Amino acid sequence: MKYIHRISTIIICVIVFFSCNSRKSPDVSHISVDLSIKRFDKDLFLLKETQSFSQFKQKYSDFLPLFSYKVVGLGNPDDPNYMEYLNQFLNDSTMNKLANKVAEVFPNLSDEEEELKLSFKYLKYYFPERKVPDVYAQISGFNQSVVVAQDLIGISLDKYLGKDCEFYSLLATPIYARKNMIPERVSQDVILAYGLTEFPFTPKTDDLISNMIYQGKIRYFLMQLMPKKSEADAMKYTNEQDEWCRDNEELIWGYIIEQKHLFSTQYRTIIKYINDGPFTPGMPQESPSRTGIWIGLQIVKEFMDKNEKYTLNDLMKENDYQMILRSSLYQPE
């Protein structure tokens, strides 16, 4: 009996895997995208040797202000004292160890470039009017993983050095967070950050269900731009965590309904279902965090299946989340 049960489990896993990866993606081979990830990180630390800041500033005139203001907080690059502030950053012993580690883990970014190039081909297919952003690699000192501005994206490679990286241990980064601080997540996090920035949350009511569906919508967007990724990838789940959600979908939905949280506008209630963590508060400790987002993604998938005339562009513009819920006829079985 145990043998039969094991075979059945394997069959179910295979079916789930292929059902999650059977989305029909459009042919984008005819779409041309010119993309290279600029190694701002390497050139920045070369300034210690060259001290040719004027040339560096000219080369990175678009990106340097974003990095300086939003990432490391050094202020205006035109400030007469700016080089003094920058040298403090460049000569910091921890930053230099970090730069060496980044160079070791990311000697090149060819894999990331290929993944992003394909993703932006899908972006141009679904959103022809949108410009492909310029992408830069940076070292942030463990600040934001990805920063997005108009037509610019900065990737903090120091946030993707591997789950066993000694820096993360020294910083006491939680184990659940370290699991996703790996090189394989770089491209996916770029697309996720792009979606969150380009399609901001503008709900009619800022309640839990609107947050769940919005976040689910962003994951759906990611899956359309990265169709080779599984639903577990889109959620930053392990396959086991994704399987737990599938096995307990009715439990998750029932708990939210029973607690009368679905239409709650309380911030503390909303974040327990949306934020990262070791598990979802109030649910079994075997549960992954962000189960509210996982449910939101299921609702969006049901909605898009039942409304075939709705394009991805239509979906990303839609902010009537109550309508999406009603039209999806979502009901876990």
KEVO-623550 format. One record per residue: residue number from 1; residue in one letter; x, y, z of N, C-alpha, C in turn. Coordinates in steps of 0.02 Angstrom, whole numbers, always signed. Atoms other than C-alpha are relative to their C-alpha. Example, Ala and Ser with C-alpha at 12.3 -4.5 7.8 and 13.67 -1.06 7.14 Angstrom:
(1 "A" (+45 -59 +0) (+615 -225 +390) (+45 +60 +0))
(2 "S" (-42 -59 -3) (+684 -53 +357) (-39 +55 +37))
This chain:
(1 "M" (+42 -61 +0) (+0 +0 +0) (+43 +63 +0))
(2 "K" (-44 -58 -1) (+143 +119 +41) (+29 +13 -68))
(3 "Y" (-29 -7 +67) (+218 +84 -131) (-50 +34 -47))
(4 "I" (+52 -28 +42) (+52 +123 -217) (-10 +74 +16))
(5 "H" (+9 -69 -21) (+33 +282 -114) (+56 +44 -27))
(6 "R" (-58 -38 +24) (+209 +337 -163) (-6 +14 -75))
(7 "I" (+10 -8 +73) (+173 +308 -348) (-53 +52 -14))
(8 "S" (+54 -47 +10) (+10 +405 -334) (+23 +71 +13))
(9 "T" (-26 -66 -17) (+100 +550 -251) (+44 +28 -56))
(10 "I" (-44 -21 +55) (+230 +555 -389) (-41 +21 -61))
(11 "I" (+43 -17 +58) (+94 +554 -524) (-34 +67 +10))
(12 "I" (+33 -64 -15) (+1 +696 -438) (+49 +58 -8))
(13 "C" (-51 -53 +5) (+163 +799 -426) (+16 +15 -72))
(14 "V" (-15 -10 +71) (+199 +770 -610) (-56 +38 -34))
(15 "I" (+58 -34 +30) (+22 +822 -659) (-1 +73 +20))
(16 "V" (+0 -69 -23) (+33 +978 -551) (+55 +39 -35))
(17 "F" (-56 -35 +31) (+204 +1022 -623) (-17 +19 -72))
(18 "F" (+14 -15 +71) (+148 +1008 -804) (-60 +46 -8))
(19 "S" (+57 -45 +5) (-18 +1094 -772) (+21 +72 +14))
(20 "C" (-24 -67 -16) (+77 +1241 -697) (+45 +27 -54))
(21 "N" (-47 -22 +51) (+194 +1247 -845) (-29 -7 -71))
(22 "S" (+30 +12 +65) (+70 +1218 -986) (-32 +62 -30))
(23 "R" (+28 -62 +26) (+24 +1401 -1012) (+25 +11 -71))
(24 "K" (-20 -15 +68) (+25 +1445 -1196) (+32 +69 -2))
(25 "S" (-34 -64 +4) (+153 +1580 -1221) (+8 +19 -74))
(26 "P" (-4 -22 +70) (+160 +1685 -1380) (+70 -8 -29))
(27 "D" (-64 +3 +34) (+299 +1671 -1509) (+30 +71 -1))
(28 "V" (-32 -67 -2) (+418 +1817 -1477) (+67 +0 -37))
(29 "S" (-64 +6 +35) (+560 +1759 -1589) (+13 +58 -49))
(30 "H" (-7 -55 +48) (+526 +1903 -1709) (+13 +67 +34))
(31 "I" (-9 -63 -37) (+544 +2035 -1572) (+73 +7 +20))
(32 "S" (-70 -13 -15) (+715 +2113 -1553) (+6 +43 +62))
(33 "V" (-13 -38 -62) (+777 +2173 -1384) (+75 +5 +10))
(34 "D" (-71 -11 -12) (+947 +2250 -1356) (+10 +14 +75))
(35 "L" (-8 -8 -72) (+995 +2226 -1174) (+68 -28 +23))
(36 "S" (-60 +23 -35) (+1158 +2214 -1079) (+0 +30 +70))
(37 "I" (-2 -25 -69) (+1177 +2229 -891) (+67 +35 +10))
(38 "K" (-60 -41 -7) (+1302 +2369 -861) (+31 -11 +69))
(39 "R" (-34 +16 -62) (+1432 +2329 -728) (+22 +63 +37))
(40 "F" (-12 -59 -41) (+1417 +2488 -628) (+40 -18 +62))
(41 "D" (-33 +22 -62) (+1475 +2389 -476) (+75 -5 -8))
(42 "K" (-72 +8 +12) (+1645 +2346 -551) (+34 +67 -13))
(43 "D" (-30 -64 +17) (+1677 +2517 -623) (+3 +47 +60))
(44 "L" (+1 -43 -59) (+1630 +2601 -460) (+61 -13 +44))
(45 "F" (-57 +16 -44) (+1764 +2509 -359) (+67 +8 -35))
(46 "L" (-62 -16 +35) (+1892 +2538 -496) (+21 +72 +11))
(47 "L" (-16 -70 -13) (+1882 +2722 -450) (+54 +7 +53))
(48 "K" (-52 -3 -50) (+1996 +2683 -303) (+69 +4 -32))
(49 "E" (-64 +1 +36) (+2135 +2654 -429) (+6 +57 -50))
(50 "T" (-4 -50 +54) (+2091 +2773 -570) (-14 +71 +24))
(51 "Q" (+21 -65 -25) (+2010 +2916 -472) (-27 +46 -56))
(52 "S" (+26 -39 +56) (+1938 +2971 -640) (-76 +7 +6))
(53 "F" (+71 -5 -14) (+1770 +3019 -568) (-39 +35 -55))
(54 "S" (+35 -37 +53) (+1726 +3141 -708) (-20 -47 -58))
(55 "Q" (+16 +47 +54) (+1735 +3001 -839) (-54 -49 +23))
(56 "F" (+49 +46 -29) (+1638 +2883 -725) (-69 +33 +3))
(57 "K" (+62 -38 -7) (+1506 +3016 -693) (-33 +10 -68))
(58 "Q" (+27 -9 +68) (+1486 +3046 -879) (-28 -66 -27))
(59 "K" (+21 +66 +25) (+1474 +2860 -919) (-66 -21 +32))
(60 "Y" (+59 +21 -37) (+1340 +2833 -786) (-44 +59 +20))
(61 "S" (+37 -61 -16) (+1254 +3002 -794) (-74 -13 +15))
(62 "D" (+71 +16 -11) (+1081 +2922 -799) (-10 -37 +66))
(63 "F" (+11 +44 -57) (+1105 +2795 -661) (+30 +26 +66))
(64 "L" (-34 -21 -61) (+1224 +2879 -537) (-45 +37 +49))
(65 "P" (+44 -33 -48) (+1093 +2997 -462) (-47 -48 +36))
(66 "L" (+44 +50 -31) (+974 +2851 -432) (+38 -40 +54))
(67 "F" (-41 +38 -47) (+1112 +2750 -348) (+18 +42 +60))
(68 "S" (-25 -43 -54) (+1175 +2896 -247) (-55 +21 +48))
(69 "Y" (+55 -23 -43) (+1007 +2959 -183) (-38 -58 +32))
(70 "K" (+48 +51 -22) (+902 +2801 -170) (+32 -63 +29))
(71 "V" (-31 +64 -20) (+1028 +2661 -137) (+48 +9 +58))
(72 "V" (-51 -6 -53) (+1175 +2722 -33) (-4 +67 +38))
(73 "G" (+12 -61 -38) (+1114 +2895 +22) (+59 +47 +4))
(74 "L" (-57 -46 +1) (+1268 +2994 -30) (-18 +70 -25))
(75 "G" (+22 -66 +21) (+1168 +3138 -100) (+17 +17 -72))
(76 "N" (-8 -26 +68) (+1199 +3245 -253) (+70 -12 -27))
(77 "P" (-67 +10 +30) (+1344 +3187 -366) (+34 +64 -21))
(78 "D" (-30 -64 +18) (+1370 +3370 -412) (+26 +39 +60))
(79 "D" (-24 -33 -61) (+1408 +3416 -231) (+77 +1 -1))
(80 "P" (-73 -5 -1) (+1590 +3479 -216) (+33 -51 +47))
(81 "N" (-28 +48 -49) (+1615 +3361 -68) (-19 -73 -15))
(82 "Y" (+27 +67 +15) (+1537 +3211 -155) (+55 -53 -2))
(83 "M" (-53 +51 +6) (+1701 +3123 -193) (+26 -21 +69))
(84 "E" (-20 +17 -68) (+1746 +3131 -9) (-47 -53 +30))
(85 "Y" (+50 +48 -25) (+1583 +3041 +36) (+8 -67 -36))
(86 "L" (-5 +61 +39) (+1606 +2917 -104) (+62 -41 +20))
(87 "N" (-62 +35 -20) (+1785 +2875 -51) (-9 -36 +67))
(88 "Q" (+14 +34 -64) (+1722 +2833 +124) (-35 -66 -14))
(89 "F" (+36 +61 +19) (+1604 +2707 +44) (+48 -50 -33))
(90 "L" (-45 +43 +39) (+1739 +2638 -74) (+56 -30 +43))
(91 "N" (-56 +23 -41) (+1871 +2620 +62) (-23 -37 +63))
(92 "D" (+26 +39 -57) (+1757 +2537 +190) (+21 -73 -9))
(93 "S" (-27 +68 +5) (+1834 +2368 +229) (-55 -51 -17))
(94 "T" (+55 +47 +13) (+1665 +2278 +229) (-23 +6 -73))
(95 "M" (+21 -10 +70) (+1617 +2355 +61) (+49 -32 -48))
(96 "N" (-50 +30 +44) (+1781 +2296 -14) (-3 -76 +1))
(97 "K" (+10 +73 -4) (+1757 +2118 +50) (-62 -20 -40))
(98 "L" (+63 +14 +36) (+1582 +2126 -20) (+10 +4 -75))
(99 "A" (-14 -7 +72) (+1643 +2188 -190) (+38 -60 -26))
(100 "N" (-39 +59 +20) (+1767 +2044 -197) (-45 -62 -5))
(101 "K" (+46 +58 +0) (+1630 +1918 -154) (-47 +4 -60))
(102 "V" (+44 -9 +58) (+1515 +1991 -287) (+37 -19 -64))
(103 "A" (-40 +16 +60) (+1654 +1978 -417) (+11 -75 -6))
(104 "E" (-10 +73 +0) (+1680 +1796 -366) (-64 -36 -21))
(105 "V" (+63 +34 +14) (+1496 +1746 -374) (-27 +19 -69))
(106 "F" (+26 -25 +64) (+1456 +1852 -528) (+57 +25 -44))
(107 "P" (-53 -22 +46) (+1610 +1853 -642) (-29 +29 -64))
(108 "N" (+37 -30 +56) (+1486 +1888 -781) (-74 -10 +13))
(109 "L" (+73 +3 -10) (+1298 +1909 -798) (-35 -24 -64))
(110 "S" (+27 +23 +64) (+1269 +1817 -961) (-66 -37 +8))
(111 "D" (+63 +37 -11) (+1134 +1701 -890) (-57 +49 +16))
(112 "E" (+51 -49 -19) (+1041 +1847 -812) (-21 +42 -60))
(113 "E" (+15 -39 +60) (+1053 +1946 -973) (-47 -38 -47))
(114 "E" (+42 +40 +44) (+978 +1804 -1075) (-71 -7 +27))
(115 "E" (+66 +6 -30) (+835 +1780 -953) (-39 +65 -6))
(116 "L" (+34 -65 +3) (+795 +1965 -948) (-16 +20 -71))
(117 "K" (+12 -17 +70) (+811 +1985 -1135) (-64 -35 -24))
(118 "L" (+61 +37 +19) (+678 +1850 -1160) (-61 +30 +34))
(119 "S" (+56 -29 -37) (+567 +1926 -1025) (-22 +66 -31))
(120 "F" (+18 -64 +29) (+575 +2097 -1105) (-27 -7 -72))
(121 "K" (+34 +14 +63) (+529 +2021 -1273) (-74 -11 +12))
(122 "Y" (+71 +9 -18) (+368 +1963 -1190) (-31 +66 +21))
(123 "L" (+26 -66 -18) (+349 +2136 -1116) (-19 +40 -62))
(124 "K" (+14 -37 +62) (+360 +2212 -1291) (-59 -30 -38))
(125 "Y" (+57 +32 +33) (+235 +2084 -1355) (-66 +23 +32))
(126 "Y" (+62 -17 -35) (+105 +2123 -1222) (-10 +76 +7))
(127 "F" (+3 -73 -10) (+147 +2308 -1201) (+47 +34 -51))
(128 "P" (-46 -25 +52) (+220 +2368 -1368) (+24 +71 +11))
(129 "E" (-18 -71 -9) (+222 +2550 -1312) (+54 +10 +53))
(130 "R" (-47 -8 -55) (+336 +2517 -1164) (+73 -8 -23))
(131 "K" (-71 +1 +16) (+522 +2550 -1174) (+35 -51 +45))
(132 "V" (-40 +47 -40) (+643 +2415 -1117) (+49 +42 +42))
(133 "P" (-43 -41 -42) (+735 +2489 -967) (+74 -18 -6))
(134 "D" (-71 +14 -6) (+923 +2504 -950) (+12 -33 +68))
(135 "V" (-10 +39 -61) (+987 +2380 -820) (+73 +6 +23))
(136 "Y" (-66 -10 -29) (+1135 +2409 -703) (+9 -47 +59))
(137 "A" (-19 +38 -59) (+1224 +2298 -577) (+31 +47 +51))
(138 "Q" (-26 -45 -52) (+1264 +2381 -411) (+15 -39 +63))
(139 "I" (-10 +25 -68) (+1326 +2349 -235) (-32 +51 +46))
(140 "S" (+41 -47 -38) (+1205 +2426 -112) (+17 +2 +74))
(141 "G" (-11 +4 -72) (+1278 +2380 +57) (-60 -32 +35))
(142 "F" (+56 +39 -27) (+1133 +2258 +85) (-65 +41 +6))
(143 "N" (+63 -37 +2) (+998 +2387 +47) (-48 -34 -48))
(144 "Q" (+51 +29 +44) (+860 +2362 -83) (+30 -51 -49))
(145 "S" (-23 +50 +49) (+876 +2207 -192) (-2 +28 -71))
(146 "V" (+9 -29 +67) (+810 +2298 -345) (-31 +69 +7))
(147 "V" (+31 -66 +2) (+776 +2483 -375) (-21 +15 -71))
(148 "V" (+28 -14 +66) (+669 +2543 -519) (-17 +74 -4))
(149 "A" (+20 -68 +15) (+653 +2718 -591) (-21 +1 -73))
(150 "Q" (+23 -4 +69) (+592 +2781 -759) (+55 -24 -48))
(151 "D" (-46 +29 +50) (+680 +2673 -890) (+66 -24 +29))
(152 "L" (-61 +22 -33) (+811 +2619 -761) (-14 -53 +52))
(153 "I" (+4 +51 -52) (+836 +2465 -653) (+70 -13 +28))
(154 "G" (-63 +17 -32) (+974 +2434 -528) (-7 -64 +40))
(155 "I" (+1 +65 -34) (+1012 +2258 -464) (+56 -2 +51))
(156 "S" (-50 +5 -54) (+1101 +2242 -296) (+25 -72 +4))
(157 "L" (-26 +68 +2) (+1208 +2089 -326) (+20 -26 +69))
(158 "D" (-18 +22 -68) (+1259 +2086 -143) (-59 -31 +37))
(159 "K" (+58 +32 -31) (+1082 +2027 -104) (-13 -70 -29))
(160 "Y" (+11 +64 +33) (+1105 +1868 -209) (+64 -43 +0))
(161 "L" (-65 +34 -3) (+1268 +1790 -149) (-6 -73 +23))
(162 "G" (+10 +70 -20) (+1192 +1623 -97) (-23 -5 +71))
(163 "K" (+32 +6 -66) (+1094 +1564 +53) (+49 -13 +56))
(164 "D" (-50 +15 -52) (+1252 +1508 +144) (+55 +53 +5))
(165 "C" (-50 -54 -2) (+1347 +1672 +119) (+12 +24 +71))
(166 "E" (-19 -18 -68) (+1441 +1720 +276) (-25 +70 +20))
(167 "F" (+25 -67 -15) (+1385 +1902 +263) (-70 -3 +29))
(168 "Y" (+69 +4 -23) (+1204 +1853 +287) (-4 -29 +71))
(169 "S" (-3 +26 -69) (+1249 +1753 +442) (+19 +55 +49))
(170 "L" (-23 -55 -43) (+1341 +1902 +515) (-54 +52 +11))
(171 "L" (+55 -48 -5) (+1191 +2012 +479) (-62 -29 +35))
(172 "A" (+57 +35 -32) (+1076 +1884 +563) (-62 +2 -44))
(173 "T" (+56 +3 +47) (+969 +1878 +406) (-39 -64 +13))
(174 "P" (+39 +61 -14) (+825 +1756 +441) (+10 -54 -53))
(175 "I" (-10 +57 +45) (+844 +1583 +365) (-50 +1 -57))
(176 "Y" (+51 +1 +53) (+679 +1599 +270) (+15 +51 -54))
(177 "A" (-17 -51 +50) (+743 +1756 +185) (+62 -21 -40))
(178 "R" (-62 +20 +34) (+915 +1684 +144) (-13 -50 -56))
(179 "K" (+14 +52 +50) (+836 +1542 +46) (-11 +30 -70))
(180 "N" (+12 -32 +64) (+791 +1666 -91) (+53 +50 -20))
(181 "M" (-55 -46 +15) (+953 +1766 -87) (+53 -37 -40))
(182 "I" (-41 +42 +42) (+1027 +1661 -227) (+3 +28 -70))
(183 "P" (-7 -27 +68) (+1092 +1703 -402) (-59 -15 -46))
(184 "E" (+55 +20 +45) (+947 +1609 -483) (-61 +45 +5))
(185 "R" (+58 -43 -10) (+824 +1738 -415) (+8 +69 -30))
(186 "V" (-13 -69 +22) (+903 +1893 -493) (-50 +23 -52))
(187 "S" (+43 -22 +55) (+805 +1902 -656) (-73 +2 +21))
(188 "Q" (+69 +3 -23) (+642 +1852 -574) (-16 +60 +44))
(189 "D" (+13 -58 -44) (+659 +1988 -441) (+0 +65 -39))
(190 "V" (+2 -59 +43) (+695 +2116 -577) (-70 +9 -30))
(191 "I" (+66 -4 +30) (+531 +2075 -664) (-53 +13 +53))
(192 "L" (+47 -13 -55) (+437 +2071 -498) (+2 +73 +21))
(193 "A" (-6 -71 -20) (+505 +2242 -448) (-25 +46 -55))
(194 "Y" (+25 -39 +57) (+468 +2309 -622) (-77 +2 +1))
(195 "G" (+73 +3 -2) (+287 +2250 -609) (-29 +41 +56))
(196 "L" (+25 -38 -58) (+263 +2324 -435) (+7 +75 -10))
(197 "T" (-12 -72 +11) (+334 +2492 -492) (-43 +27 -56))
(198 "E" (+36 -24 +60) (+253 +2507 -663) (-76 -6 +7))
(199 "F" (+72 +9 -10) (+82 +2447 -603) (-15 +6 +74))
(200 "P" (+8 -10 -73) (+60 +2524 -430) (-70 -17 +24))
(201 "F" (+63 +19 -33) (-77 +2478 -308) (-44 +62 +8))
(202 "T" (+47 -56 -4) (-223 +2598 -333) (-71 -28 +8))
(203 "P" (+64 +35 -9) (-373 +2506 -258) (-57 +48 +13))
(204 "K" (+59 -39 -20) (-550 +2569 -237) (-8 -3 +76))
(205 "T" (+0 +7 -72) (-539 +2502 -59) (+64 -36 +20))
(206 "D" (-63 +30 -20) (-376 +2463 +29) (-13 -53 +54))
(207 "D" (+15 +55 -46) (-432 +2300 +108) (+41 -61 -17))
(208 "L" (-41 +60 +10) (-359 +2126 +121) (-10 -31 -68))
(209 "I" (+11 +34 +63) (-441 +2052 -32) (+29 +39 -59))
(210 "S" (-29 -41 +53) (-386 +2198 -141) (+76 -9 -1))
(211 "N" (-72 +12 -3) (-207 +2176 -80) (+18 -69 -25))
(212 "M" (-14 +68 +22) (-215 +1989 -109) (-3 -6 -76))
(213 "I" (+9 +6 +73) (-279 +2005 -287) (+52 +42 -37))
(214 "Y" (-52 -41 +32) (-160 +2147 -330) (+67 -37 -1))
(215 "Q" (-63 +36 -3) (-10 +2048 -270) (-2 -63 -44))
(216 "G" (+8 +57 +44) (-78 +1895 -360) (+5 +20 -73))
(217 "K" (-3 -27 +68) (-96 +2001 -517) (+73 +11 -21))
(218 "I" (-70 -11 +15) (+88 +2049 -507) (+36 -66 -13))
(219 "R" (-31 +67 +12) (+138 +1865 -493) (-24 -28 -67))
(220 "Y" (+26 +23 +65) (+26 +1826 -642) (+38 +35 -56))
(221 "F" (-40 -39 +48) (+115 +1965 -739) (+70 -31 -7))
(222 "L" (-66 +30 +2) (+282 +1888 -692) (-1 -66 -39))
(223 "M" (+4 +65 +33) (+226 +1717 -753) (-11 +7 -76))
(224 "Q" (+9 -11 +72) (+175 +1789 -922) (+65 +23 -32))
(225 "L" (-64 -24 +26) (+344 +1874 -943) (+55 -52 +8))
(226 "M" (-50 +54 -11) (+437 +1720 -880) (-37 -67 -1))
(227 "P" (+43 +60 +3) (+330 +1573 -942) (+36 -65 +17))
(228 "K" (-36 +61 -18) (+467 +1447 -905) (+3 -10 +75))
(229 "K" (+0 +6 -73) (+452 +1483 -720) (-64 -34 +23))
(230 "S" (+58 +33 -29) (+336 +1377 -615) (-36 +48 +46))
(231 "E" (+37 -41 -48) (+204 +1446 -499) (+37 +4 +67))
(232 "A" (-41 -2 -61) (+317 +1398 -353) (+55 +52 -7))
(233 "D" (-51 -51 +12) (+454 +1505 -431) (-29 +70 +8))
(234 "A" (+32 -66 -2) (+335 +1652 -451) (-15 +21 +72))
(235 "M" (+17 -14 -70) (+288 +1639 -267) (+62 -1 +45))
(236 "K" (-61 +11 -40) (+469 +1609 -209) (-12 -54 +52))
(237 "Y" (+13 +58 -42) (+409 +1445 -136) (+44 -58 -23))
(238 "T" (-26 +65 +20) (+491 +1276 -132) (-59 -39 -29))
(239 "N" (+54 +41 +26) (+393 +1140 -221) (-44 -27 +56))
(240 "E" (+38 +26 -57) (+343 +1074 -50) (-48 +53 +27))
(241 "Q" (+44 -55 -24) (+273 +1244 +3) (-58 +10 -48))
(242 "D" (+54 -7 +49) (+176 +1258 -159) (-50 -57 +6))
(243 "E" (+44 +58 -7) (+108 +1083 -135) (-43 +6 +63))
(244 "W" (+39 -10 -62) (+55 +1127 +44) (-59 +46 -14))
(245 "C" (+54 -47 +16) (-46 +1273 -24) (-54 -35 -41))
(246 "R" (+49 +36 +41) (-129 +1161 -154) (-41 -49 +41))
(247 "D" (+34 +49 -43) (-170 +1029 -25) (-46 +34 +51))
(248 "N" (+37 -34 -54) (-238 +1160 +97) (-34 +64 -24))
(249 "E" (+31 -61 +28) (-318 +1287 -20) (-66 +16 +35))
(250 "E" (+64 -11 -33) (-488 +1263 +59) (+9 +24 +72))
(251 "L" (-15 -20 -69) (-413 +1279 +233) (+20 +74 +3))
(252 "I" (-24 -70 +1) (-325 +1444 +189) (-59 +48 -10))
(253 "W" (+57 -43 +17) (-480 +1521 +111) (-51 +0 +57))
(254 "G" (+48 +6 -55) (-592 +1455 +249) (+21 +38 +62))
(255 "Y" (-25 -35 -58) (-481 +1527 +384) (-9 +76 -8))
(256 "I" (+8 -72 +12) (-482 +1701 +305) (-73 +21 +7))
(257 "I" (+72 -15 -4) (-672 +1696 +288) (-24 -6 +72))
(258 "E" (+23 +12 -69) (-699 +1625 +463) (+22 +56 +47))
(259 "Q" (-26 -54 -42) (-591 +1760 +541) (-28 +69 -19))
(260 "K" (+29 -62 +26) (-689 +1892 +443) (+54 +52 -17))
(261 "H" (-57 -42 +18) (-526 +1961 +376) (-3 +24 -73))
(262 "L" (-3 -10 +72) (-568 +1963 +190) (-6 +73 -19))
(263 "F" (+11 -70 +17) (-629 +2143 +187) (+27 +47 +54))
(264 "S" (-30 -41 -52) (-526 +2204 +334) (+46 +53 -31))
(265 "T" (-45 -54 +22) (-437 +2370 +310) (+55 +12 +52))
(266 "Q" (-51 -7 -52) (-327 +2346 +463) (+69 -22 -27))
(267 "Y" (-67 +13 +28) (-143 +2356 +413) (+31 -63 +29))
(268 "R" (-31 +58 -32) (-87 +2227 +540) (-32 -66 -23))
(269 "T" (+33 +59 +26) (-216 +2104 +475) (+23 -15 -71))
(270 "I" (-19 +8 +71) (-168 +2133 +293) (+70 -30 -5))
(271 "I" (-70 +21 +9) (+20 +2110 +316) (+12 -72 +22))
(272 "K" (-12 +69 -22) (+3 +1942 +405) (-10 -50 -57))
(273 "Y" (+13 +44 +57) (-60 +1867 +241) (+44 +17 -61))
(274 "I" (-36 -27 +58) (+53 +1969 +125) (+76 -1 +9))
(275 "N" (-72 -8 -12) (+224 +1990 +207) (+36 -66 +4))
(276 "D" (-43 +58 -5) (+369 +1870 +204) (+9 -19 +74))
(277 "G" (-10 +23 -69) (+405 +1765 +358) (+11 -75 -1))
(278 "P" (-10 +73 -3) (+434 +1587 +419) (-63 -39 -17))
(279 "F" (+64 +31 +16) (+247 +1545 +401) (-53 +55 +4))
(280 "T" (+55 -49 -4) (+77 +1631 +392) (-29 -2 +70))
(281 "P" (+27 -2 -69) (+24 +1687 +568) (-73 -23 +2))
(282 "G" (+68 +25 -8) (-133 +1597 +627) (-11 -66 -34))
(283 "M" (+5 +63 +36) (-104 +1449 +512) (+53 -48 +26))
(284 "P" (-50 +48 -23) (-5 +1289 +543) (+71 +23 -18))
(285 "Q" (-69 -20 +12) (+183 +1314 +554) (+29 -33 -62))
(286 "E" (-22 +30 +63) (+200 +1201 +403) (-17 +45 -60))
(287 "S" (+21 -44 +55) (+118 +1338 +299) (+58 +47 -19))
(288 "P" (-47 -52 +19) (+227 +1455 +197) (-29 +69 +17))
(289 "S" (+27 -67 -7) (+211 +1643 +219) (-33 +21 -66))
(290 "R" (+30 -30 +60) (+115 +1751 +95) (-55 -44 -32))
(291 "T" (+54 +42 +28) (-28 +1627 +76) (-56 +43 -28))
(292 "G" (+49 -46 +29) (-141 +1778 +44) (+16 +15 -73))
(293 "I" (-21 -13 +70) (-41 +1814 -114) (-13 -61 -42))
(294 "W" (+12 +61 +38) (-52 +1632 -166) (-74 -7 -19))
(295 "I" (+72 +1 +14) (-242 +1638 -151) (-17 +53 -52))
(296 "G" (+13 -54 +49) (-242 +1804 -245) (+19 -22 -70))
(297 "L" (-21 +26 +66) (-147 +1720 -388) (-51 -49 -27))
(298 "Q" (+50 +49 +23) (-275 +1579 -396) (-63 +37 -25))
(299 "I" (+59 -39 +20) (-416 +1708 -405) (+12 +33 -68))
(300 "V" (-17 -33 +63) (-327 +1802 -546) (-1 -51 -57))
(301 "K" (-1 +52 +52) (-300 +1640 -643) (-71 -20 -19))
(302 "E" (+69 +17 +13) (-484 +1594 -625) (-34 +57 -39))
(303 "F" (+30 -58 +34) (-534 +1770 -679) (+21 +2 -74))
(304 "M" (-25 -3 +69) (-424 +1765 -835) (-26 -58 -41))
(305 "D" (+28 +58 +36) (-486 +1590 -881) (-73 +13 -20))
(306 "K" (+71 -11 +13) (-667 +1649 -871) (-12 +63 -42))
(307 "N" (+7 -62 +38) (-636 +1815 -961) (+54 +2 -54))
(308 "E" (-53 +9 +51) (-538 +1767 -1116) (+14 +64 -40))
(309 "K" (-11 -63 +37) (-562 +1939 -1195) (+45 +48 +39))
(310 "Y" (-43 -42 -41) (-464 +2016 -1052) (+73 -14 -17))
(311 "T" (-71 +8 +15) (-286 +2045 -1108) (+41 +13 +63))
(312 "L" (-44 -14 -56) (-137 +2056 -992) (+2 +76 +13))
(313 "N" (+2 -73 -6) (-138 +2243 -1026) (-63 +23 +37))
(314 "D" (+63 -16 -35) (-320 +2252 -972) (+4 -17 +74))
(315 "L" (-5 +22 -69) (-283 +2155 -814) (+43 +47 +41))
(316 "M" (-46 -42 -38) (-138 +2266 -762) (-29 +70 +12))
(317 "K" (+32 -65 -10) (-247 +2421 -782) (-59 -4 +48))
(318 "E" (+61 +10 -40) (-392 +2347 -683) (+14 +9 +75))
(319 "N" (-8 -9 -73) (-407 +2409 -504) (-64 -12 +39))
(320 "D" (+62 +19 -34) (-582 +2349 -464) (+7 -73 +22))
(321 "Y" (-17 +67 -24) (-528 +2200 -361) (-61 -39 +24))
(322 "Q" (+62 +34 -18) (-702 +2163 -296) (-32 -31 -62))
(323 "M" (+28 +26 +63) (-758 +2142 -477) (+38 -63 -22))
(324 "I" (-40 +58 +19) (-613 +2023 -511) (-20 -61 +43))
(325 "L" (+21 +55 -45) (-664 +1919 -359) (-67 -28 -21))
(326 "R" (+67 +23 +20) (-847 +1912 -412) (+2 -37 -65))
(327 "S" (-1 +29 +66) (-810 +1874 -592) (+39 -66 -3))
(328 "S" (-40 +62 +0) (-683 +1738 -550) (-41 -60 +22))
(329 "L" (+40 +54 -30) (-818 +1637 -459) (+45 -48 +40))
(330 "Y" (-50 +41 -35) (-673 +1577 -353) (-32 -38 +58))
(331 "Q" (+25 +42 -54) (-717 +1432 -239) (+45 -62 +4))
(332 "P" (-43 +59 -6) (-586 +1307 -179) (-41 -64 +6))
(333 "E" (+34 +64 -3) (-637 +1126 -199) (+30 -45 +53))
